[in-house]
Amino acid sequence: MARIVRFYRLGGPEVLEIEENPVTEPQEGEVRIDVRALGLNRAESLFRSGIYIERPELPSGSGLEAAGIVESVGPRVTGLSVGDHVALIPPISMRQRPVHSELVNFPAEFVVPMPAGQSFDEAAATWMAYLTAYGALIGPGELDAGDHVVITAASSSVGLAAIQIVNAVGGLSIAVTRSDSKRTALLEAGAAHVVTSDRDGVAVAIRDISGDGGPRVILDAVGGRLLPELVAAVAAGGIIVSYGAQDARTSDLPPAALLAKSLTIRGYLVHELVRDPAKLMAAKAFILDNLTSGVFRPIISRTFALEEIRGAYAYLEAGEQIGKVVVTV
């Protein structure tokens, strides 16, 4: 038996329960992991609310990220052994493979050994953020040295990972955040510039930084009323890669604005990377190399105990954190 995070109805953090659940032996190609830390994501909040890309089947488990120790190994598993410290690549289906549990069986192909010296908390804060940022920036964004890259929701775990990736490639990041309260933290996290959307004229401020041509790449998690500002800011022939919609409001986006600049606005899900073995292998190598060298370091805003799972999600959904929210098991 193991404690598992579960919900029986849609809603906010108040619907989450912790209950005992039987755990079977790992099947062929699986390992069973003694979980030590969970990473929290807004995708789980959307899933629990019934507005994610897949809907839960009630009662439902939850969770996309975890790290722990391999407890047992199923048939036909190679490269992993009992006692290995590992983290999980986010599953394509949270409904089928929820991972917020004390014990979890998971496909070995999506289990990653932790770099030496990395804590379980850091490992649980790594793979959703860095894979999402890498896949969007290195993939459709075609990030290159010297690029100005705008990153909205920059204080999120994905935003902070994107800043580190831009720096590693030799680009210049322009972090967009709602207010000045996070400016210093974002600069300390490696952002070259910070624009505050509540105070600044975003398009003008971005162009003042990047020059009249504007930035070629924008990584956007907000959408809504911010999107027209980003369209006004981006360079001709540029790309806006959207991986979230924190602002659910609609916005007016005249077709002429897109036509005049020959823009691409492109939706992105980390599942694109997870489904492609060659791209996933390249992404893992890039991320692990930079984690091992110390170039990448997940930033953790706050940790909670498993018994505080409701409070942990309430804190995440308030949007005041800088970095990842982690639950220790």
VEXDREN-2710 file (C-alpha; in Angstrom, 1 decimal):
% VEXDREN-2710
k/r/px/py/pz
1/MET/0.0/0.0/0.0
2/ALA/1.1/3.6/-0.6
3/ARG/-0.3/7.0/-0.1
4/ILE/-1.6/8.6/-3.3
5/VAL/-3.0/12.0/-4.2
6/ARG/-6.5/11.6/-5.5
7/PHE/-9.7/13.7/-6.2
8/TYR/-13.3/12.6/-6.6
9/ARG/-14.7/15.8/-8.1
10/LEU/-13.5/18.7/-10.1
11/GLY/-12.4/21.9/-8.4
12/GLY/-9.7/23.7/-6.6
13/PRO/-7.0/22.4/-4.2
14/GLU/-9.7/21.7/-1.7
15/VAL/-10.9/18.6/-3.6
16/LEU/-7.5/16.8/-3.2
17/GLU/-7.3/13.8/-0.9
18/ILE/-4.5/11.6/0.3
19/GLU/-5.5/8.0/0.7
20/GLU/-4.0/4.5/0.7
21/ASN/-3.8/2.7/-2.6
22/PRO/-2.5/-0.8/-3.5
23/VAL/0.6/-0.8/-5.7
24/THR/1.2/-3.8/-8.0
25/GLU/4.6/-5.2/-9.0
26/PRO/6.2/-3.5/-12.0
27/GLN/5.2/-5.0/-15.3
28/GLU/7.5/-5.7/-18.3
29/GLY/9.5/-2.6/-19.1
30/GLU/8.6/-0.8/-15.8
31/VAL/10.4/0.1/-12.6
32/ARG/8.9/0.8/-9.3
33/ILE/10.1/4.0/-7.6
34/ASP/10.1/4.9/-3.9
35/VAL/9.1/8.5/-4.4
36/ARG/10.9/11.2/-2.3
37/ALA/9.8/14.4/-4.0
38/LEU/7.0/15.7/-6.2
39/GLY/7.1/18.7/-8.6
40/LEU/3.9/20.7/-9.0
41/ASN/2.7/22.2/-12.3
42/ARG/-0.2/24.4/-13.5
43/ALA/-1.1/21.6/-15.8
44/GLU/-2.2/19.5/-12.8
45/SER/-4.4/22.4/-11.6
46/LEU/-6.1/22.6/-15.1
47/PHE/-6.5/18.8/-15.1
48/ARG/-8.1/18.8/-11.7
49/SER/-10.4/21.7/-12.8
50/GLY/-11.5/19.8/-16.0
51/ILE/-10.0/22.3/-18.4
52/TYR/-6.8/20.5/-19.4
53/ILE/-6.0/18.9/-22.8
54/GLU/-7.4/15.7/-21.3
55/ARG/-10.2/15.2/-18.8
56/PRO/-9.8/13.1/-15.6
57/GLU/-11.9/9.9/-15.1
58/LEU/-13.2/10.3/-11.5
59/PRO/-11.9/9.3/-9.1
60/SER/-8.5/10.4/-10.5
61/GLY/-4.9/10.5/-9.6
62/SER/-2.7/13.5/-10.5
63/GLY/0.8/14.6/-11.1
64/LEU/3.4/14.8/-13.8
65/GLU/6.7/15.0/-11.9
66/ALA/8.5/12.9/-9.3
67/ALA/11.9/11.8/-8.1
68/GLY/13.0/9.0/-5.9
69/ILE/14.8/5.6/-5.6
70/VAL/14.3/2.5/-7.8
71/GLU/12.8/0.0/-5.5
72/SER/12.3/-2.9/-7.9
73/VAL/12.8/-3.6/-11.6
74/GLY/10.3/-5.4/-14.0
75/PRO/11.2/-7.9/-16.7
76/ARG/13.2/-6.7/-19.8
77/VAL/14.5/-3.5/-18.1
78/THR/18.2/-2.6/-18.7
79/GLY/20.3/0.3/-17.6
80/LEU/18.5/0.8/-14.3
81/SER/19.1/-1.0/-11.0
82/VAL/17.6/-1.2/-7.5
83/GLY/18.9/1.7/-5.5
84/ASP/19.4/4.1/-8.4
85/HIS/18.4/7.7/-7.8
86/VAL/16.1/8.8/-10.6
87/ALA/13.6/11.4/-11.9
88/LEU/10.7/10.9/-14.3
89/ILE/10.0/12.4/-17.7
90/PRO/6.5/13.8/-17.6
91/PRO/4.0/11.2/-18.9
92/ILE/2.0/11.9/-22.1
93/SER/-1.2/11.1/-20.2
94/MET/-1.7/12.2/-16.6
95/ARG/-5.0/10.3/-16.6
96/GLN/-3.2/7.0/-17.3
97/ARG/0.1/7.6/-15.5
98/PRO/-0.4/9.9/-12.5
99/VAL/2.8/10.0/-10.5
100/HIS/1.9/11.8/-7.3
101/SER/2.2/8.8/-5.0
102/GLU/4.6/7.3/-2.5
103/LEU/5.2/4.4/-4.8
104/VAL/4.8/4.5/-8.6
105/ASN/5.4/2.1/-11.5
106/PHE/6.7/3.8/-14.5
107/PRO/8.1/2.9/-18.0
108/ALA/11.8/2.6/-17.7
109/GLU/12.4/4.4/-21.0
110/PHE/11.1/7.6/-19.3
111/VAL/13.1/7.3/-16.1
112/VAL/16.3/9.4/-16.0
113/PRO/19.3/8.8/-13.6
114/MET/19.9/11.9/-11.4
115/PRO/23.2/13.7/-11.8
116/ALA/25.6/13.2/-8.9
117/GLY/25.0/15.8/-6.2
118/GLN/21.4/16.6/-7.3
119/SER/18.8/16.5/-4.5
120/PHE/15.5/14.8/-4.9
121/ASP/13.8/18.2/-4.6
122/GLU/15.9/19.5/-7.5
123/ALA/15.3/16.4/-9.6
124/ALA/11.5/16.7/-9.1
125/ALA/11.8/20.3/-10.3
126/THR/13.8/19.6/-13.5
127/TRP/12.2/17.7/-16.3
128/MET/8.9/19.4/-17.1
129/ALA/10.5/22.9/-17.0
130/TYR/13.7/22.2/-18.9
131/LEU/12.1/19.9/-21.5
132/THR/9.3/22.4/-22.2
133/ALA/11.7/25.3/-22.6
134/TYR/14.2/23.3/-24.6
135/GLY/11.6/21.8/-26.9
136/ALA/10.0/25.1/-27.7
137/LEU/13.2/27.2/-28.0
138/ILE/15.5/24.7/-29.7
139/GLY/12.7/23.2/-31.8
140/PRO/10.3/25.6/-33.4
141/GLY/12.1/28.6/-32.0
142/GLU/15.4/27.6/-33.6
143/LEU/17.3/29.5/-30.9
144/ASP/20.7/30.7/-31.9
145/ALA/23.5/32.7/-30.3
146/GLY/22.8/36.4/-30.3
147/ASP/19.0/36.1/-30.4
148/HIS/17.0/38.3/-28.2
149/VAL/14.3/36.0/-26.7
150/VAL/11.2/37.3/-24.8
151/ILE/10.0/35.0/-22.0
152/THR/6.7/35.7/-20.5
153/ALA/5.6/34.3/-17.1
154/ALA/9.4/34.5/-16.5
155/SER/9.3/33.6/-12.8
156/SER/7.6/30.3/-13.5
157/SER/9.8/27.1/-13.5
158/VAL/9.6/27.0/-17.3
159/GLY/10.4/30.7/-17.6
160/LEU/13.5/30.3/-15.3
161/ALA/14.6/27.2/-17.2
162/ALA/14.2/29.2/-20.5
163/ILE/16.4/32.0/-19.2
164/GLN/19.1/29.4/-18.4
165/ILE/18.8/27.8/-21.8
166/VAL/19.0/31.1/-23.6
167/ASN/22.1/32.0/-21.6
168/ALA/23.7/28.6/-22.4
169/VAL/23.2/29.0/-26.1
170/GLY/24.5/32.6/-26.1
171/GLY/21.2/34.5/-26.5
172/LEU/19.9/37.5/-24.5
173/SER/16.7/37.0/-22.5
174/ILE/14.0/39.6/-21.9
175/ALA/11.9/38.4/-19.0
176/VAL/8.3/39.7/-18.8
177/THR/6.7/39.7/-15.4
178/ARG/3.6/41.4/-14.0
179/SER/5.2/43.7/-11.5
180/ASP/8.5/45.1/-10.2
181/SER/8.4/42.8/-7.2
182/LYS/10.2/40.0/-9.1
183/ARG/12.6/42.2/-11.1
184/THR/15.6/41.7/-8.8
185/ALA/15.1/37.9/-8.5
186/LEU/14.8/37.5/-12.3
187/LEU/18.0/39.5/-12.9
188/GLU/19.7/37.3/-10.2
189/ALA/18.4/34.3/-12.0
190/GLY/20.2/35.3/-15.2
191/ALA/17.7/37.4/-17.2
192/ALA/19.5/40.1/-19.2
193/HIS/16.5/42.4/-19.1
194/VAL/13.2/42.6/-17.3
195/VAL/9.9/44.2/-18.5
196/THR/7.0/44.6/-16.2
197/SER/3.6/44.2/-18.0
198/ASP/1.6/46.0/-15.3
199/ARG/3.6/49.2/-15.7
200/ASP/5.5/49.2/-19.0
201/GLY/4.1/49.5/-22.5
202/VAL/5.3/46.0/-23.2
203/ALA/5.8/46.2/-27.0
204/VAL/7.7/49.6/-26.7
205/ALA/9.8/48.4/-23.8
206/ILE/10.8/45.2/-25.6
207/ARG/11.7/47.1/-28.8
208/ASP/13.7/49.6/-26.7
209/ILE/15.8/46.7/-25.5
210/SER/16.1/44.6/-28.6
211/GLY/16.3/47.4/-31.2
212/ASP/13.9/48.6/-33.8
213/GLY/13.9/45.2/-35.5
214/GLY/12.4/43.5/-32.4
215/PRO/13.2/40.0/-31.0
216/ARG/12.9/37.1/-33.4
217/VAL/11.7/34.6/-30.7
218/ILE/9.0/34.9/-28.0
219/LEU/8.2/32.1/-25.6
220/ASP/4.7/32.9/-24.2
221/ALA/2.7/31.2/-21.4
222/VAL/0.2/34.0/-21.0
223/GLY/-1.7/34.8/-24.2
224/GLY/-4.9/36.7/-23.7
225/ARG/-4.6/40.5/-23.6
226/LEU/-0.8/40.3/-23.7
227/LEU/-0.7/38.6/-27.1
228/PRO/-1.3/41.8/-29.3
229/GLU/1.6/43.5/-27.4
230/LEU/3.8/40.5/-28.3
231/VAL/2.8/40.6/-31.9
232/ALA/3.6/44.3/-32.0
233/ALA/7.0/43.7/-30.5
234/VAL/8.3/40.6/-32.4
235/ALA/10.5/41.0/-35.5
236/ALA/9.3/40.5/-39.0
237/GLY/9.5/36.8/-39.8
238/GLY/9.6/36.1/-36.1
239/ILE/7.9/33.4/-34.1
240/ILE/5.7/33.4/-31.0
241/VAL/5.7/29.9/-29.4
242/SER/2.8/29.6/-27.0
243/TYR/2.9/26.9/-24.4
244/GLY/0.2/28.2/-22.0
245/ALA/-2.8/30.4/-21.6
246/GLN/-2.6/31.9/-18.1
247/ASP/-4.8/34.8/-19.3
248/ALA/-8.0/33.1/-20.5
249/ARG/-9.5/36.3/-21.9
250/THR/-9.7/36.7/-25.7
251/SER/-7.9/39.4/-27.5
252/ASP/-8.3/41.3/-30.8
253/LEU/-5.6/40.3/-33.2
254/PRO/-6.0/41.9/-36.6
255/PRO/-5.0/39.6/-39.4
256/ALA/-3.1/42.5/-41.0
257/ALA/-0.7/42.5/-38.0
258/LEU/0.3/38.9/-38.8
259/LEU/0.4/39.4/-42.6
260/ALA/2.5/42.5/-42.5
261/LYS/5.2/40.8/-40.5
262/SER/4.9/37.2/-41.9
263/LEU/4.6/36.0/-38.4
264/THR/4.3/32.5/-37.0
265/ILE/2.3/31.9/-33.8
266/ARG/2.8/28.3/-32.9
267/GLY/1.3/26.2/-30.1
268/TYR/3.7/23.8/-28.3
269/LEU/3.3/20.9/-25.9
270/VAL/6.1/19.0/-24.2
271/HIS/4.4/15.9/-25.5
272/GLU/5.8/16.6/-28.9
273/LEU/9.3/16.0/-27.5
274/VAL/8.4/13.0/-25.3
275/ARG/6.8/11.2/-28.3
276/ASP/10.0/11.6/-30.4
277/PRO/12.8/9.2/-29.2
278/ALA/15.6/11.0/-31.2
279/LYS/14.6/14.5/-30.0
280/LEU/14.0/13.3/-26.5
281/MET/17.5/11.7/-26.4
282/ALA/19.1/14.9/-27.7
283/ALA/17.1/17.0/-25.1
284/LYS/18.1/14.7/-22.2
285/ALA/21.8/14.8/-23.2
286/PHE/21.7/18.7/-23.4
287/ILE/20.0/19.1/-20.1
288/LEU/22.0/16.4/-18.2
289/ASP/25.3/17.9/-19.5
290/ASN/24.3/21.3/-18.3
291/LEU/23.0/20.0/-14.9
292/THR/26.2/18.1/-14.4
293/SER/28.4/21.1/-15.2
294/GLY/26.3/23.4/-13.0
295/VAL/25.2/25.7/-15.8
296/PHE/21.6/24.6/-15.1
297/ARG/20.2/24.7/-11.6
298/PRO/16.5/24.4/-10.9
299/ILE/15.2/27.2/-8.7
300/ILE/12.8/26.1/-6.0
301/SER/10.4/28.6/-4.6
302/ARG/9.1/26.6/-1.6
303/THR/8.7/23.1/-0.4
304/PHE/5.7/21.5/1.4
305/ALA/5.1/18.2/3.1
306/LEU/2.8/15.7/1.4
307/GLU/0.2/16.3/4.1
308/GLU/0.2/20.0/2.9
309/ILE/-0.7/19.2/-0.7
310/ARG/-3.7/21.5/-0.7
311/GLY/-1.7/24.4/0.6
312/ALA/1.1/23.7/-1.9
313/TYR/-1.3/24.0/-4.9
314/ALA/-3.0/27.1/-3.3
315/TYR/0.4/28.7/-3.2
316/LEU/1.2/27.7/-6.8
317/GLU/-2.1/29.0/-8.1
318/ALA/-1.7/32.3/-6.3
319/GLY/1.1/33.0/-8.8
320/GLU/3.5/34.7/-6.4
321/GLN/6.2/32.0/-6.5
322/ILE/9.6/32.4/-8.2
323/GLY/10.5/28.9/-9.4
324/LYS/9.2/25.5/-8.7
325/VAL/6.8/24.4/-5.9
326/VAL/8.0/21.0/-4.5
327/VAL/6.3/18.5/-2.2
328/THR/8.5/16.2/-0.1
329/VAL/7.4/12.6/0.6
END
